[in-house]
Amino acid sequence: MDGAPATHYAKADDGVHVAYQVFGDGPFDLVVIPGFISHVELLWEDEAISRALRRLGSFSRVIIFDKRGTGMSDRTERLPDVDRRMLDIEAVMQAAGSEQAAILAVSEGGPMALVFAAAHPERTRGLVLLGAYARMTACPDYLIGVPTELVHQFAQYLAPSWGTGVGLSAWAPSVAHDSAVRESFGRLQRLGASPGAAVALMTSHLEVDVRAALPLVHAPTLVMHRIGDRMVPLAHGQYLADHIEGARLVELPGTDHFWWTEDTDQILDETEEFLTGARSVPEPDRVLASVLFTDIVASTRQAVELGDKAWRVLLNRHDALIRRQVERYGGRLVKTTGDGVLATFDGPARSVRCARAITDGAGAVGVEVRAGVHTGEVELRGDDIAGLGVNIASRIEGLAQAGEVLVSRTVTDLVVGSGLEFDDRGEHELKGVPGRWQLFAATA
């Protein structure tokens, strides 16, 4: 599939217009229900989300939509309850010509999916629940819930800074310091809901309770939940699995509530296997590459001292420096890693020179940067890379001092005659990597 799919509108029985998209050509339909807020067109501008959606479309025909009250769908005078939101599922399935579908529901999309599955078993092929719940808040017979006052406090905390990426450290701690992710999330906030609408939607969750529907769900059900989820604790997923007959629970490592920011491939693998009976195992493309990792030294301390606004300005200057240098030396910027980057180069000499340019220029930006370089075989996974060569470069970077570029023996062997000079830093153990590795610091 090339480009983003077209957006259409379905009209629910109560007259509300629901924005939806259809893509993929698999043998069965899969309705995807996003969480708190969404924007079906903006999703495709995020590389991680678009890659995940394309994977879903490789084995199913996907129908994805913005729930009423958010994204490109109609705003409503009254807060949408679960029954009214269930109309959204019916509307988009009818508009897309879908008689039966599996449903993948994320977080706050879970309750409406559960009610739909209980009310329409003949139309529900299966359920995949990601970070979902039947009830959010605590009550005498649901002690695992979140105290009501905490939800109100969090909503009031979000409102003044809504549209800036506020709350990212709760929704996705693993990428909370990534300025690009924060900027993208801020845009989703602005286009997904206004500040008042966001507060209203969040507090409306206090009244959601679909526990009575769980014994009536007879569709095959897969529950996936991250162990350290800060927004919806694991106990909610365990409750769903315990009270839906035959449901299977997969506890995922990590802390993020967003499903696309941490080990998304495991979620997609589990989903594909559950819905199709097998998971695709593509033969990875493997190439030789020079891998560069960089990192800002003492970033946490600086962030605390500067404050959020000044720290974001500094990070933007840092990111601009790295982009310029990677482009200058003919590299490819794979991704940001919070306070640094991962980049690849066809030649090891260019990767070392780029690393030196970054560490030398970082002082003018106001930070100290360290870097690690290794040349080895890597696996190409879409726009990302993986494999032992990536792990080695990351471990080397972790041993570098402020302003230092550390490289492996492989790099020094390959750049003989390039004019680059190195100081021997001795042999080291690299965590999780077999053997001892001789490292060198690039000096000129």
Secondary structure as the mmCIF struct_conf table of DSSP 4:
data_model
#
loop_
_struct_conf.conf_type_id
_struct_conf.id
_struct_conf.beg_label_comp_id
_struct_conf.beg_label_asym_id
_struct_conf.beg_label_seq_id
_struct_conf.end_label_comp_id
_struct_conf.end_label_asym_id
_struct_conf.end_label_seq_id
BEND BEND1 GLY A 3 GLY A 3
HELX_LH_PP_P HELX_LH_PP_P1 ALA A 4 ALA A 6
STRN STRN1 THR A 7 LYS A 11
TURN_TY1_P TURN_TY1_P1 ASP A 13 ASP A 14
BEND BEND2 GLY A 15 GLY A 15
STRN STRN2 HIS A 17 PHE A 23
BEND BEND3 PRO A 27 PHE A 28
STRN STRN3 ASP A 29 ILE A 33
BEND BEND4 PHE A 36 ILE A 37
TURN_TY1_P TURN_TY1_P2 VAL A 40 GLU A 41
HELX_RH_3T_P HELX_RH_3T_P1 LEU A 42 GLU A 45
BEND BEND5 ASP A 46 ASP A 46
HELX_RH_AL_P HELX_RH_AL_P1 GLU A 47 PHE A 59
BEND BEND6 SER A 60 SER A 60
STRN STRN4 ARG A 61 PHE A 65
HELX_LH_PP_P HELX_LH_PP_P2 ASP A 66 LYS A 67
TURN_TY1_P TURN_TY1_P3 ARG A 68 GLY A 69
BEND BEND7 THR A 70 THR A 70
TURN_TY1_P TURN_TY1_P4 GLY A 71 MET A 72
BEND BEND8 SER A 73 SER A 73
HELX_LH_PP_P HELX_LH_PP_P3 ASP A 74 ARG A 75
BEND BEND9 GLU A 77 ARG A 78
HELX_RH_AL_P HELX_RH_AL_P2 VAL A 82 ALA A 95
TURN_TY1_P TURN_TY1_P5 ALA A 96 GLY A 97
BEND BEND10 GLU A 99 GLN A 100
STRN STRN5 ALA A 101 VAL A 106
HELX_RH_3T_P HELX_RH_3T_P2 SER A 107 GLY A 109
HELX_RH_AL_P HELX_RH_AL_P3 GLY A 110 ALA A 119
HELX_RH_3T_P HELX_RH_3T_P3 PRO A 121 ARG A 123
STRN STRN6 THR A 124 LEU A 130
BEND BEND11 GLY A 131 GLY A 131
BEND BEND12 ALA A 134 ALA A 134
STRN STRN7 ARG A 135 ARG A 135
STRN STRN8 THR A 137 THR A 137
STRN STRN9 CYS A 139 CYS A 139
TURN_TY1_P TURN_TY1_P6 PRO A 140 ASP A 141
STRN STRN10 TYR A 142 TYR A 142
TURN_TY1_P TURN_TY1_P7 LEU A 143 ILE A 144
BEND BEND13 GLY A 145 GLY A 145
STRN STRN11 VAL A 146 VAL A 146
HELX_LH_PP_P HELX_LH_PP_P4 PRO A 147 PRO A 147
HELX_RH_AL_P HELX_RH_AL_P4 THR A 148 LEU A 158
HELX_RH_3T_P HELX_RH_3T_P4 ALA A 159 SER A 161
TURN_TY1_P TURN_TY1_P8 TRP A 162 GLY A 167
HELX_RH_AL_P HELX_RH_AL_P5 LEU A 168 TRP A 171
HELX_RH_3T_P HELX_RH_3T_P5 PRO A 173 VAL A 175
TURN_TY1_P TURN_TY1_P9 ALA A 176 HIS A 177
HELX_RH_AL_P HELX_RH_AL_P6 SER A 179 GLY A 192
HELX_RH_AL_P HELX_RH_AL_P7 PRO A 195 SER A 204
HELX_RH_3T_P HELX_RH_3T_P6 HIS A 205 GLU A 207
STRN STRN12 ASP A 209 ASP A 209
HELX_RH_3T_P HELX_RH_3T_P7 ARG A 211 LEU A 216
BEND BEND14 ALA A 219 ALA A 219
STRN STRN13 THR A 221 ARG A 226
TURN_TY1_P TURN_TY1_P10 ILE A 227 GLY A 228
BEND BEND15 ARG A 230 VAL A 232
HELX_RH_AL_P HELX_RH_AL_P8 LEU A 234 HIS A 243
BEND BEND16 ILE A 244 ILE A 244
TURN_TY1_P TURN_TY1_P11 GLU A 245 GLY A 246
STRN STRN14 ARG A 248 LEU A 252
BEND BEND17 PRO A 253 THR A 255
BEND BEND18 HIS A 257 PHE A 258
TURN_TY1_P TURN_TY1_P12 TRP A 259 TRP A 260
BEND BEND19 THR A 261 GLU A 262
HELX_RH_AL_P HELX_RH_AL_P9 THR A 264 THR A 276
BEND BEND20 GLY A 277 ALA A 278
HELX_LH_PP_P HELX_LH_PP_P5 PRO A 282 PRO A 284
STRN STRN15 ASP A 285 ILE A 296
TURN_TY1_P TURN_TY1_P13 VAL A 297 ALA A 298
HELX_RH_AL_P HELX_RH_AL_P10 SER A 299 LEU A 306
HELX_RH_AL_P HELX_RH_AL_P11 ASP A 308 ARG A 328
TURN_TY1_P TURN_TY1_P14 TYR A 329 GLY A 330
STRN STRN16 ARG A 332 THR A 336
BEND BEND21 GLY A 338 GLY A 340
STRN STRN17 VAL A 341 PHE A 345
BEND BEND22 ASP A 346 GLY A 347
HELX_RH_AL_P HELX_RH_AL_P12 PRO A 348 VAL A 365
TURN_TY1_P TURN_TY1_P15 GLY A 366 GLY A 366
STRN STRN18 VAL A 369 ARG A 381
TURN_TY1_P TURN_TY1_P16 GLY A 382 ASP A 383
STRN STRN19 ASP A 384 ALA A 386
BEND BEND23 GLY A 387 GLY A 387
HELX_RH_AL_P HELX_RH_AL_P13 LEU A 388 LEU A 399
HELX_LH_PP_P HELX_LH_PP_P6 ALA A 400 GLN A 401
TURN_TY1_P TURN_TY1_P17 ALA A 402 GLY A 403
STRN STRN20 VAL A 405 SER A 408
HELX_RH_AL_P HELX_RH_AL_P14 ARG A 409 LEU A 414
TURN_TY1_P TURN_TY1_P18 VAL A 415 GLY A 417
BEND BEND24 SER A 418 GLY A 419
STRN STRN21 PHE A 422 GLU A 429
TURN_TY1_P TURN_TY1_P19 LYS A 431 GLY A 432
BEND BEND25 VAL A 433 GLY A 435
STRN STRN22 ARG A 436 ALA A 442
#
